Amino acid sequence: MKVDWENWSGSQIHKVKEKKLPHSEDELSEILIQAANQEHTVRTIGSGHSFVPFWTDDTLISLDNMKGLIDCDPENKLATFWAGSKLNEIGDVLWREGLAMENMGDIDRQSIAGAVSTGTHGTGQGLRNISSQIDSLHLMEAGGQLRSINGAGSQKELLDAARVSFGSLGIITQLTLKLVPAYYLHERNWSLSVEACGENLENLINENRHLEFFWDPQADRCLMKSLNVSSQNEEKKISESESVGRSYRIFPTDRDLRFNETEFTVDAEQGWDCFLEIRELIQKKHPKVRWPLEYRTLKADTALLSSTTQKDSVTISAHEGHQRDYQYYFSDVEGIFRQFAARPHWGKIHLYEYGDFQRVMPQFQRFCEIRKQFDPRGRFLNPFLKRIFGID
């Protein structure tokens, strides 16, 4: 009997032949073997917080029954979690061990596997995306075989392929994170004119561990946000615009209003110019847009499909309410990103296809070769992913 499933924003709806919730790696292996015998496409759900059609009408697998801490090594600052663990569930667990994630995004509802697999990130010019915090992982292939990838020696390239692969190589079942000592963050919020933001942006980025801003298209102002490690080891509300708290509680922002989103990365030195062009587009062609643009920074990393692979970057994202038409607006915004040879966030709305990724992702073809080795029959590919990988 088919069941209905939709993603967080409601933009993707599927009538699924099967939805499975395994409790163990052995049970997951049996599901994959059965799906292969039935020639079913298999995709994992995570928390459904992506906006592109990652999923399938055949077999969906949720790892919600495979979550929690497996092992912790405080001395070496490592912790292993089941892949279905949600980001908002692991902060307290790590804190009790005196540990924390080095960086997080401003949403913490995703599964840890989904977050790393799509290149999810926070902000900070000296900090990389969440996938860069992976030390090793377990990956289950289409035939039900379990592979351990630790990144040592010849496995380094495999880890760089697997950690941002949105389920196209196999299903991540558990992963080990490289962590840092637990810390508190001081958050500060303030508003600047666009002119003042542009004049001070470079200094603000250099002076703060984390710096981002939201441009309000109706007010034409930049809502600034900085986060820095605090010497105050207690949670404290200083004012309406300042607070101190545990890192994992300060990073996320409440996202109760549903939306759809597009996001691209550009070379760090081109970020401000790109923002100004999108701002002009919105003011001239989409003046009714009320959702903000978000501007963040990221350090280069080595994952083959990371949007920041081999280059320090600025990420800019545009949003629209989940019940509003977004295609025309997002398409216009993407047109500007294309002029900057920008790379899309894997989990957010874009129109890029195989040829586009060949142009902007220096290691894309190498990933395609690895993907074919892991999943030659394309069990983890749906029509959307086949277009990305140039498969008829």
N, C-alpha and C positions, 0 to 999 in steps of 0.2 A: 504494500500500500504506500503510495507516495505521500510525503509530508512536505509542508511548506517551510521554507527557511528564508530569512532575509538578513542583510547586514545591518550594522548599527544605524546608518543614516536612512535605510529603507530604499536606497537607490538600486540595490541588487536583490532580486527575488528569484528563488528557485523552487521548483517542484522536484524533490529529491527522491530517487528510487530507494535509497538506503541512507540512514544516518546512524553511525556507529559511535559508541563511547567505550573504547577499551579501557581495562583497568591495569594492563601490564603490557610489556613489550612482547611477550609471548602471544597474548590475545591480539595485539595489533598485527603481528606477523600472520596469524591465521586469517585475519580480515583481508590483508593484502593478497595473500595466496588465493583466497576465494574470489576477490575482485579480478585478479588476473585471469582466473579460469572463466569468468563471465565476460571478460574483455571490457570491464568497467573503467572509466576514468575515475581517479581518486584524488580528492583535494581535502586539505584540512581546514578547519574553521578558525581556530584561534578565538578571538573575541569579536571577529567580524568588523573590525574597526578600519579596514581598508575600504576604498571607494571605487576601485576598479573591479571588473568581473573575474576575480581569481577563482571562483567556485564552479561547481559542476552540477548537472542534473542527475548524475549517476550516484556515486558513493561519496558522502561527506563524512569526515571523521573529526570528532571533537576529542581533545585530550583533557577535558575538564575533570576526568577521573584519574588523570595522571599528573598530579601536581603536589607541590610541597618540597621541603628540603630533603635531599638524599644524604649529603655528607658536607661537613664544614671543616676547614683547616685554617683556624685563625692565625697560626704562626706564619703560614705562607700566603695568607690572605686570599684563599680560594673557597668557593662554595659551589656545590653541585645541586641543581634543581631539576625536577621533572619539567618537561617542556610546557605543560599546560598551566604552570604557575602564573598567576597574574602579577604584573608589576606592583599593583597596590597591595599584594599579599606578602611580598618578600621583605619589605622594609623593616618591619618589626622583628622578623626572624633574624635578619642580619644584624640589627642593632643590638640584640641580646648577645651576639658574639663579638661585639665591638667593631663591626664592619659596616660598610656602606658601598653603594655603587658610586663610581667616580662622577658620572653624569647621568641625567635622565631627561626625558622630554617633558612637555607641559601637559601631557595626558598620561595617566598611569593605569588605564583600564585594559590595555592589551595583554595578551599572554606574552611571556618572555620570549618564546620561540617566534611568535608572530612579529614582535617588535624588532628582533635582530634580523629576521629573514627579509624584512622590507627596508632595512637601512634606517629605521626610526632613530631620531637623534634629539638632542637638546641644543644648547647654544654655548659658545665659548671658543674663541679663536685658537686656544691651546688644547682643545678637547675634541675627541673624535666621537663618532656615532656609537650607539649602544653595542653593535656587533663587534666593535673593536675590543670590548671587554671580555670576549670569549677566550678561554684558555684551551678548551677541548669540547667535543660534543659526540653524542651517539646519533647516527643517521641510519634509518631503516630504508632499504632499497625496495624497489617495486616487487621483487620476488620474495620479500619477507626476510632477507638477510640483514643482520645488524652489523654496522661498521662503526668502529671507534676511530675518531680522527682527532689527533692531539696537536697537530701543527709542527711537530718536530721533524727536522730533516726534510725528506722528500714529501712529507705530508703537509708542509707549509702551504703549498699551492692549493691542496685539497681543502684545507681549512679556510683559506681565503676565498675559495669558490663556495663552500657550503654555508658560510655564515651570513651571506646575503644571497639567497637563492630562491626565496618565496615558494618553497616546496617543490621546486622543479627537479631537484636531484633525488629527493626522498623526504621522509618525514623525520624531523629532529625529535628525538624522544627524551633526551636529557642533555643538559649543557652545564659546563663549569665556568664560572665567572671569576675574572681577576678583579679583586676588590681593593678598597683603601680603608684606612681606619675611619671609624664613624666620626662624623663632623656635623656642626651646626652651620646654617646659612643665614646671612642677614639680607633680607629682601628690601629693596627700595623702589618706589614707583613715583614718577613725576611726568609732567607734560612739557613738550617743547614745540615751538613752531617748526615747520619743515626746514626753514632757513637755518635756525639755530641747531637743529639736529644735524644737518649736513656739515655745518662748520665745526661741530664738536665730536662727530661720530668716531673718527679715528682715535682720538684721545680716549673717549669713553670705552671703546673696544679694548684698547691697550691697558686701561687702568682697572678693568673689572674682570673677575674670573668668568662671569657670564653677563652678557649684555644683549638685549633684544629690544625691539620696539614694534608697536602696532600703530599703523597709520590709519586714522579715522577719516574716511573719505567725506563725511558730512561736515565735520569740524575742520578738516584739513590741518590736523595737528598730529604729532607723534607722541604716543603714550609709551614712555620709556620704562624699562624694568632692568634692574641690575641685581645680581646675586654674588655675594662674597662670603668666604669662610669667616665665621664669627668666633671671637674669643669668648663670647658669653655662652656658657654651656647650660643654658636653660631656655625654654620656649617663652617668648615674650612678645606681646603686641605693643609696639612702641607708639604707633599712631595709626591713622587710617591708611597711611601710605608706607609704613615701615613695620617690619616684624622680624623676629628671630625664631628659628625652629630647627628641628631635625631635618637634615638634607632631604630625605625622601618625602617629608611632609610639605616642604617649601617648594620643591620643583613643580608639582602638578598644580593645575588650575582647574576649577570646576568647569565642566563642559556639559551642562544639563540641557542646553539648547542644541538640537541636532542640526547638522550642516553637511554640505559636501565641500570638497576641498581639492585644489590643484596646487602643486608646489614643484619648483625647479631650483637647481643650484647653478650658480654662475661663478666664474673666477672671482676671487675675493676683491681684486682691484676694480672689478666692473660692477660690483653690487649696487653702489649708489646710483650710477648712471642708469642701470636697468630699472631700479625702483622709480626713478623720476619719469622714465618713459611710461611705465605702467600707471603711475599716478596721473599723468597727462591723458592717457587713454581713458581712464575711468572718468575724469572730470569732463572730457569732451564727448565721450560716446556712451558712457554708462553712469550718468549722474545720479541715478536712483539707488545705486549699490550702497548698502549700509554696513555690510560686514567688512572688517578691517583687512589690510595687508599686514602680514607678519614678516619681520626681517631678522634673520639670525646668522651667526657665523659658525664655521666648523673647520677643524684642522684636517688635512689630507690623511687618508688611510690607504690600506693595501688590498682590501676586499675587491675581487675582480669586478663585481657588479655594483659596488657602492657608488652612489652619486657623487661622492667626494674622493673617489680613488685618484691618487697621484696629484691632487691639487687642493690647496686651501680654498675654501669656498664661502660664499654667502648664499643662504637659502631664502627664497621669497615665496610666500604662499598666499593664495587668494581663497576666499570662502564665500558661500552663499547658503541661505537657509534651505533646509532639506525639502521644503514644499515648493520652492521657487525654481523656475527654469534656470539652469546654469550653463547650458551648452554654448550658447552664443557668447556669453561673457567670458567663459574659460577659454574658448577657442581664440578670441581676440587677445587675451593675455598670453596664451601659448605662442601666438604669432610673434610677440615681442621676445619671448624667451628664445625662440628659434634664432632670432637675429644675434643672440649672444652665445650661440652653440651650447645652450643650457641642457642639463640632464634632469629628467623627471624623477621625483620620488616614486619608488615602485608601487607604493600603496595608494597613491593619489591620482586623480583623474588626469589623463593625458592622451594624446592621439599618436604618439610615436610608435613606429613599427620597426621591423628588422633593419632596413637601410638607415634609418635615423640613428639607431643605437650603434651601428657600425661606424658612423661618422663621429659620434660624440663620446663613446666609451672605448678607451684604448685597448681593453682586455676582453671586449665582448665576444670576439670570435673564439678566443681561447676558452671562455666559459662555455660557449656552444659545443665545443669539442668534448669538454668534460661532461656536460649534461648528456650528450649522446651516449657516452660510455656508461654512465650511471643508469640511464633509463632509455635504452634503445627503442623500445616499443611505445614510448610516449604515454605511459600509464598516468603520469602526473601532469599531463598537458590537456588543457581545454582549448576551445577555438581562440580565445583571447591570447593565451600564451603561445599558441602555434603561430599567430601573426607576429608576435615579438621575436620568435626564434626562426622565422622564415620557413616554416614547415607547411606544405600544402595539405 
